[in-house]
């Protein structure tokens, strides 16, 4: 009977003891969940960082690809321009010509200059250059079509087109007329487009081709103009209004 009053106290102690025993499990569970959340967020950040890096790499590669395409286009354009220049130089034999500088002034006329009058306008001619009187000195001009001279300037170049002989110097063109020469317009010479061929075996000796490889090199052999590609030499030949190239091999 005396111990009955202790029963509530013992029950209370048991409850407290049970709660105290369960607390560590809850803390462990919370810690595990927290660690999982931290690891998940860390993995998520790593994945996002990896995606950003890959995206930047793709953008850099795209930019490099665009630059390579642009560089290739510019290189092909330069090679095409060099090809056109070589062909036009061959047609006119005008490799070292110096174009007129419009309105270039000089104070005094060169020695041995000759006066020419055409359609009421006075010109001074000296070795292929034409001048007109200005307020101060003289300035270089292009001669008008139809102007006549008795002799060609030194270092002129000669070529044929449509069975007509043309003479040119300083980008001025002449044809022969009654023991003299008259100024004419520049003849229009079509330029064949070069083709890109990477294998010299694509050409056969003795065959005639409309175009040259872009990398063909202009060479002079025994005072004759050729275009060399590998061990094949192309001999330019005028056929009507265009140029053909005969593939040959020089010993």
C-alpha positions in Angstrom: 0.0 0.0 0.0 2.8 2.4 0.7 4.3 1.9 -2.8 1.2 2.9 -4.7 1.9 6.6 -4.5 5.2 6.0 -6.3 3.5 4.6 -9.4 2.8 7.9 -11.2 6.4 9.0 -10.6 7.7 5.8 -12.1 5.5 6.1 -15.1 6.7 9.7 -15.6 10.3 8.6 -15.4 9.7 5.9 -18.0 8.2 8.4 -20.5 11.1 10.8 -20.1 13.6 8.0 -20.5 11.8 6.8 -23.7 11.9 10.3 -25.2 15.5 10.7 -24.3 16.3 7.4 -26.0 14.5 8.3 -29.2 16.1 11.7 -29.7 19.4 10.5 -31.1 17.6 8.5 -33.9 15.7 11.7 -34.9 18.9 13.7 -35.0 20.6 11.0 -37.1 17.7 10.9 -39.5 17.7 14.7 -39.9 21.4 14.7 -40.4 21.2 12.1 -43.2 18.4 14.0 -44.9 20.4 17.2 -44.7 23.5 15.6 -46.1 21.4 14.2 -49.0 20.0 17.6 -49.7 23.4 19.2 -49.7 24.8 16.5 -51.9 21.9 16.9 -54.4 22.4 20.7 -54.6 26.1 20.2 -55.1 25.5 17.7 -57.9 23.0 20.1 -59.4 25.4 23.0 -59.4 28.1 20.8 -60.9 25.8 19.7 -63.7 24.8 23.3 -64.4 28.5 24.4 -64.5 29.3 21.5 -66.9 26.5 22.5 -69.2 27.7 26.1 -69.2 31.2 25.0 -70.0 30.0 22.8 -72.9 27.8 25.6 -74.2 30.8 28.0 -74.2 32.9 25.4 -76.0 30.2 25.0 -78.7 30.0 28.7 -79.2 33.8 29.0 -79.5 33.9 26.2 -82.0 31.1 27.8 -84.0 33.1 31.1 -84.1 36.2 29.3 -85.2 34.3 27.5 -87.9 32.9 30.8 -89.2 36.4 32.3 -89.1 37.8 29.3 -91.1 35.0 29.7 -93.7 35.6 33.4 -94.0 39.4 32.9 -94.3 38.8 30.2 -97.0 36.5 32.4 -98.9 39.0 35.3 -98.8 41.9 33.0 -99.9 39.9 31.7 -102.8 39.0 35.3 -103.8 42.6 36.3 -103.7 43.6 33.3 -105.8 40.9 34.1 -108.3 42.0 37.8 -108.5 45.7 36.7 -109.0 44.6 34.3 -111.7 42.6 37.0 -113.5 45.6 39.4 -113.2 48.0 36.8 -114.7 45.7 36.1 -117.6 45.1 39.8 -118.4 48.8 40.5 -118.1 49.5 37.7 -120.6 46.9 39.1 -123.1 48.2 42.6 -123.0 51.9 41.8 -122.1 51.5 44.7 -119.8 53.1 43.3 -116.6 54.8 46.5 -115.3 52.4 49.2 -116.5 51.9 52.3 -114.4 48.3 53.7 -114.5 47.6 57.3 -115.0 47.4 59.5 -112.0 44.5 61.8 -112.8 45.3 65.5 -112.3 48.8 64.8 -111.3 50.6 68.2 -111.6 54.1 68.9 -112.8 55.7 72.3 -112.9 57.7 71.8 -116.2 57.2 69.7 -119.2 59.7 67.0 -119.9 62.3 67.5 -122.6 61.4 66.5 -126.2 57.7 66.9 -125.6 55.5 67.3 -128.7 52.3 69.4 -129.0 49.2 67.8 -130.4 45.9 69.6 -131.2 42.7 67.6 -131.4 39.2 69.0 -131.7 40.4 72.5 -130.8 42.2 71.2 -127.6 45.9 71.3 -127.1 47.8 68.4 -125.6 51.4 67.8 -124.9 52.7 64.3 -125.5 55.9 62.8 -124.1 56.7 59.1 -124.3 53.2 57.9 -123.8 52.0 60.5 -121.3 49.6 63.3 -122.1 49.5 66.7 -120.4 47.3 69.8 -120.5 48.1 73.3 -119.5 46.7 74.3 -116.0 46.8 77.5 -114.0 50.0 76.3 -112.4 52.0 74.0 -114.4 50.6 71.0 -116.2 48.4 68.0 -115.2 48.3 64.5 -116.7 45.2 63.5 -118.6 43.9 60.6 -120.5 43.9 61.3 -124.3 40.5 61.3 -126.0 39.5 58.6 -128.4 40.5 59.4 -132.0 43.6 61.4 -131.1 46.4 60.6 -133.5 50.1 60.2 -132.9 52.9 59.5 -135.4 54.9 57.1 -133.3 54.3 54.8 -130.4 55.9 55.4 -127.0 58.8 53.3 -125.9 58.1 50.1 -124.0 54.7 49.7 -125.5 53.0 46.3 -125.4 51.3 44.5 -128.3 48.5 41.9 -128.5 45.8 40.8 -130.9 42.1 40.6 -130.5 39.5 39.9 -133.3 42.4 39.9 -135.7 43.2 43.5 -134.8 46.6 44.5 -133.4 46.5 46.6 -130.3 49.3 48.6 -128.8 49.1 49.8 -125.2 51.1 51.8 -122.8 50.1 53.6 -119.6 46.6 52.1 -120.0 46.2 53.9 -123.3 45.3 51.7 -126.3 46.2 52.4 -130.0 45.6 50.8 -133.3 47.6 51.4 -136.5 46.0 53.8 -139.0 47.6 55.3 -142.1 51.2 55.3 -141.1 50.3 56.5 -137.6 48.3 55.4 -134.5 45.0 56.5 -133.1 43.7 56.2 -129.5 40.9 53.7 -129.1 38.8 52.4 -126.2 40.2 49.5 -124.2 39.1 46.2 -125.8 36.9 44.0 -123.6 38.7 40.8 -122.9 36.5 38.1 -121.2 38.2 36.4 -118.2 37.6 32.6 -117.8 37.0 31.6 -114.3 39.7 29.4 -112.8 38.7 26.0 -111.5 40.0 24.3 -108.4 41.8 21.1 -109.2 43.8 19.3 -106.5 45.3 16.5 -108.6 47.6 17.0 -111.5 46.4 13.6 -112.8 43.2 15.3 -113.8 45.0 16.8 -116.8 46.1 15.0 -119.9 49.1 16.1 -122.0 48.1 17.4 -125.5 44.6 18.3 -124.3 43.2 21.9 -124.4 41.5 23.4 -121.4 39.3 26.4 -120.8 40.6 27.2 -117.4 43.8 27.0 -115.3 44.1 25.6 -111.8 44.0 28.3 -109.2 47.5 27.5 -108.0 49.1 27.5 -111.5 52.3 29.7 -111.5 53.2 32.0 -114.3 56.7 31.2 -115.7 58.8 32.3 -118.7 60.7 29.6 -120.5 62.8 30.5 -123.6 61.0 33.9 -123.8 57.6 32.1 -123.9 54.9 32.5 -121.3 53.6 29.3 -119.6 51.6 28.5 -116.5 53.2 25.7 -114.5 51.1 23.3 -112.4 53.1 20.3 -110.9 55.2 19.0 -113.8 52.7 20.2 -116.5 53.1 23.4 -118.4 50.0 25.2 -119.9 50.6 27.1 -123.1 48.1 30.0 -123.6 46.5 30.1 -127.0 44.0 32.6 -128.2 40.9 31.0 -129.8 38.3 33.4 -131.0 37.4 35.7 -128.1 38.8 33.4 -125.4 42.0 31.9 -124.2 42.6 28.1 -124.2 45.4 26.3 -122.5 47.3 23.5 -124.1 48.8 21.0 -121.5 52.3 20.0 -122.5 55.5 18.7 -120.8 58.8 20.5 -121.2 62.0 18.4 -121.2 
